[in-house]
Amino acid sequence: IRIVIYAVFFPTEGWINNVRAGSFSCQGNHIKVSSKLVAFNTEQAGKAAIMWSMIWFTPCNQANPLCAAAALICFCFPKQNLPSCVAIVCVAHVCSSARVCPTACFLPFICVSLCVYSIHALVVLYVQMRSREVRLWDHRKLNSSVGSVSLGTSSGHCMTDTSTRGVAMVPKLALDVMSCEVVRVLQLTDSCIVPISYQVPRKEFHADLYPDTVGTTPAMSAEEWWKGGNKQVERVSLHPDKQPKPKAASQAPAKRDLPSVNSCHSVPQESTRGCSTSSSPLSTASSSAAPSRSPSTTSGLSSGFLPSPSPSQSIKTLHNLMGPSSKFRHIQGAVMHKDTHITNLRGLNLTTPGECDGFCANARRVAVPLAIAGGQIAVFELSQPGKLPDTALPTIQNSVNVADFCWDPFDTHRLAVAGDDAKIRLWQVPEGGLTETLTEPELIVQGHTEKIYSIKFHPLASDLLVSSSYDLTVRLWDLEKGEQVKVLTGHQDQVFGMAWSPDGKLLATVCKDGKVRIYDPRKSAEPVQEGPGPEGHRGARVVWVCDGKYLLVSGFDSRSERELYLFSAESLSSGTIAVAPADVSPSTLIPFYDPDTSVVILTGKGDTRVYIFEIMPEAPYFLECSSFNSPEPHKGLAFLPKTECSVREVEVARALMLSKTSIEPVAFTVPRVKKEFFQDDVYPDTAVWWEPALTASAWLSGSNGQHRRISLKPKDMTPVSEAPKEAPVRKYLPSAVYLEEKTDEQKKEELLSAMVAKLGNLDDPLPQDSFEGVDDDEWVSEVLDFPVFLSSLVNFLK
């Protein structure tokens, strides 16, 4: 009898994402699973991650924290330090007819799995040619195997494109027997756990597929086994009607917060011996970024643990199936017409420091660094696009290499430039652009003792600038007086990025020492908050989002993969609340955040892809939108004020993209049907951030301010919220017409009617009735003339 079994690859909403699988050398499976819970190794050696609770279960106890803690120690201890009491916990439930070595799991290249109720043992091993084989042995005759199957030499992937760290089989008691699911495995990859179901194409419960399986009640204690007991574990039926009903307490929804390993206080005092007190290396981001992964909130095969509901149950809506979606998910980026490009750029500096954005722009002009001695910067007017001449252009000469530069947000003519000589120079660009080379700056401020990393203007106060340097200090400058006013300390390494809060009160920094800090410069030179930041040391950026409630940090993890981290501005010490993976690339993602739409646009130097996310103040926090891809690698993006966007085309952002030879405007639009109306849900009143709210001296004295807001609605457009309601036009018949149940008599009448329609009217004459007949005398005459015809034919043939 041949049984067809097919594998069901779960959709991504059924995966457990944002895990950090262990990458250290180990011959184990890296993952263990019970009927409800799963545990797996992490990249931090000597520790195990806690997914839903403290878990690593023996076959007969899948929920007791004592066994979980003891088995966890057994899993983490080196083989020479295995406690005997822990080894008993693991060995006591193995088949009594097999001889088990406590260090068997540490044998190189060999993993043994023993069948409890069979005389055979299945061995998976590598042979001399490095090909993998599966062999069947009779443990009563171990001199040769009964049979073998070759599996090839590939390192192998289960069903995904990523590398497999381990595979664990879900117990039979957790299978969906009503869908004829015979096997379910969990594949552990570098960043997720993928459930894979194997099903037989049948319906309902089939007893031939599901014999009674081993239950979870132990047959004897460890002491009884040592005394020679050989009792077998009682078998239970998998039939749904024979399953014990869950207790009321077990139906209570589980908490979504992930407990840490040091939650040993929930275990009895005598059971906490050897329990680890280290914190969980798995951040809370896993539960925040994907809350639907919890078994308590996910039903069916998509959770990987619990049986799926029957089709007779309610049909889930699209929102429940796909989760929340962003109204900007279909945002489109497009390069604008060639008439708006600035082309024929030559001699660009493509090796600016990582803390520099590469170039900067305001509503009127754009500044680009040149690879010419003396730290020269070219300035181009946006009102004069086209091809640049081949001759030399007037530039700004700093006399030293440029580290960072930015435009004054309240003065489109003033450019601040930080150099390698630890000085900050302020340049004034004349009206109409550069007509000659500038060699004398308007102002020079100096205070740092080493090279400057980056500089930022205050978002509300005029003439207030902040800078970071290799001397591990952050300094505030009053440009009106030309002097230093504050020195912020506390950094232990290079400062990757700085960002002012939207209200201008706080300053956030991200540092190479793996810390994110928040300063209140007017109150203290030390950070008021500090928390763990990205683990990678290649670079990072920080920006305030969601009205200053959260900090978004783009950085690298320990494997140098780019990721986005979300922190609560009120509790940095608690770590990240959500993590969104990006990709693998050496350049740091530079974020641009639009507070009106809560959309963040990110790209890196040398990238071709631009990532777009909508940031939400609650789970799942990150809503990924359509990305924009440039035809060739670009140096970066510089965004223009919101007033430069075309609201008639539902343009939510406009940026300048710098390539090797050109500057091209890119418009980011949201597709809408009623473009003749003003999309007021996309365009709330925007802040006039190009006008100062207060002076530097007023801010330093303790005053606060805020920008005024204006509407972007043109006078001749009506808001879409006030558009007249149109009566819906039904293009098709309602589904009830097609889904309506009909009786057998109605079906017979419809069938007969259709047949009669094809046959036509029964009263109509048949076609042959209209044919003309032949008279009898004509037949006779023809017969009489036949001899004459025959004689004529004979004469003709002669």
Secondary structure, DSSP 8 states (H G I E B T S, - for coil): -----EEEE--GGGSEES--B--S--SS-SEEE-SS-EEEEBSSTT-EEESSSS---BTTBSS-HHHHHHHHHHHHS-GGG--HHHHHHHHTTS-TTS---TTGGGSTTEEEEE-TTSSEEEEEEE-TTS-EEEEEEETTBTTS-SEEEEEES----SSSSS-EEEEEE--GGGS-GGGTEEEEEEEEESSEEEEEEEE-S--S--TTT---EE-SS-SS-HHHHHTT------EE---GGGS----TGGGS---SS---TT-GGGS-GGG-TT---S--SS-THHHHH-GGGSTTT--SGGGSSS----TTS----HHHHH----TTTT-EEEE--GGG-EE---SB-----TTS-S-EE-SSEEEEEBSSTTTEEEEEETTS-EE--SS---EEE-SS-EEEEEEETTEEEEEEEEETTSEEEEEE--TTS-SS-B-S-SEEEE--SS-EEEEEE-SSEETEEEEEETTS-EEEEETTTTEEEEEE----S-EEEEEE-TTSS-EEEEETTSEEEEE-TTT-SS-SEEEE--S-SS--EEEEETTTTEEEEEEE-TTS-EEEEEEETT-GGG-EEEEEE----SS--EEEEETTTTEEEEE-TT-SEEEEEEE-SSTT-EEE---EE-SS--SEEEE--GGGS-GGGTEEEEEEEE-SSEEEEEEEE---S-TTSB-TTT---EE-TTS-SEEHHHHHTT------EE----TT--BGGGS--------S--HHHHH----HHHHHHHHHHHHHHHH--TTS--GGGGS----HHHHHHHHHTHHHHHHHHHHHH-
